[in-house]
Amino acid sequence: MGLSQSAPISGRYPLTQLIEVKQPEMVKDYFGNLTAGDGVWRHVPVFGWAVVASTEDTSTHISRTVDTLNVYAPVDSFGNEMSQFRLPDGTIWQQDAHPQVYDNNPWMHPGLGVITAQKVEG
């Protein structure tokens, strides 16, 4: 699923791909405290994404495969590290860290960051 020819641009990079993003919304609980509630899915244009090579985790004597998703997008596209991503194939991923920002140097300012996420199963 892509965007039209007039896709938004971040730096020199056209944001031609769409993914769905869900961020928790702050709601008041029964006692009046603010807590993270369930958010709603919204479409967000990104430069692209990739599922990077799986790693083998053997720390618990059980071999398992862990997939990591890299989303290439403007770093202000996602509010916090609690975001979830849904790709066009229906898989859901949970953001696992703050975005990696490469604008903090004197030589280049790409305008894009890398947001990593882990697959949500079950």
N, C-alpha and C positions, 0 to 999 in steps of 0.2 A: 504494500500500500504506500503510495507516494503522494507528494503534493503537486500542485499545478506549476506551470513555468514561472509564476511570480512568487516562488518560495522565499521565505525570509532568509536573510544572510547574517551570519555571525563572523565578523572579521572578513576573511576571504572565502569562507566556507558556506555553501548553500545548505540550508536545513531542509532536505528533501524527503526525509523519512519520518514516519509517524509512529510513535509508541504511545501506549496509555500509561498514565502515572496516577497513583493514588497516594495521597499524603493524609495522615491523620488530622482530624479537625479537633480543636480544643472545645470540649463541652463541660458543663457543670454536672457533677454527680449529685446524688441524693443529699449530700451534706454541704453542697455549695462549693466543693473543691473543683478546680480545673483539672481535667484528665484528658488523655488522648482518646478520642472516639474514632469510629470508623469513618473514613473519608469516602469520596466519590471518585470514580475513574474519569480522567479527562485526557484528551489527545494533546500531545506535545510534540512539536517538530524538533528533530535532532539531525545531526550530520550522519550518524550511523551507529551501528552496534556490532559486537562480535562476541561469540562465545569462545573464550580462550582455552588453551589446552587444559584438560582435566588433570588434577593432581591426585596422587594416591596417599591417603592418610592411614598410617598403620600404628598410630600412637596407642590405640586401645586393642591392639592385636586382632583387629578386624579390618580387612581390606575394604575400602570403599572409595568411590569416585566422587569428587567434588567438582562441579562445573562452576566457572566464574563468568559472569557477563560484564563486558566493558561497554558503557554507553558513552559516545562522543557527542557532547552537547555544550552549549554555553553554560558556564557554571552557575548562573543564576536561574537556570530552568527548574531546579528542584530545591525546595526550601530547606530540607534537613535530611539527616541520615536515616530517617524512618520511612522513606519513600518506598513504594513498591512499583515495579514495572511489569506491564503485560505486553508481550510481543505479539505480532500478528498471528503467530502459530498457537497462541493461547497459553504459552508458558508464563508463569509468574515468578518474579525475582524480587528479593529483598535487598535494598541497598545496605551495604555493610560498613561504609566508612564515609568520611567527608570527601568531596570531590578533589581530585588531583588537579591543581591549578598550575599552569606553566607560564603565566603572564608576569611573574615576579622576577624579571631579569632585565638587563639593559639592552639585549640584542633582539628579542622578538616577543610579540604579544599575539599569540594565535587566536585568542578569544574563545577557545574551546577548552574544556576540561575532560577528564576521564572519571566517570562515576562507576564504581565496581559494585556488583551485586551477586548474591548467591541464590541458587534455585530453591524455590519453595515447593515442597512436595507434601502430599497427603491432604 
